[in-house]
Amino acid sequence: MKTRHALLGFVLAGSCIWPAIAQDKPQPPASRPEASARHEPPPQAFADCKGKKAGDAIEHATPEGKVAATCQESPKGLVARPKQPK
């Protein structure tokens, strides 16, 4: 009888601890989040392209200074996209 109670206690204790352990497991990364979910361009990126056309080369103002950029179409309008270094 003691063995049965010990086994029952072990099973119950394990069932209480297991959900806590399972929650600590890291979640797999999303396959590919949408661009809007990853990053929203700052308002200045839209302002820098005001009155421009898609493909126009501009200087985009950032907190670190001005960077070379190109105006590109986005779902929310024309936006400055900084040129990536090679």
Order of alpha helices (4+ residues) and beta strands (2+ residues): alpha-alpha-alpha-beta-beta-beta
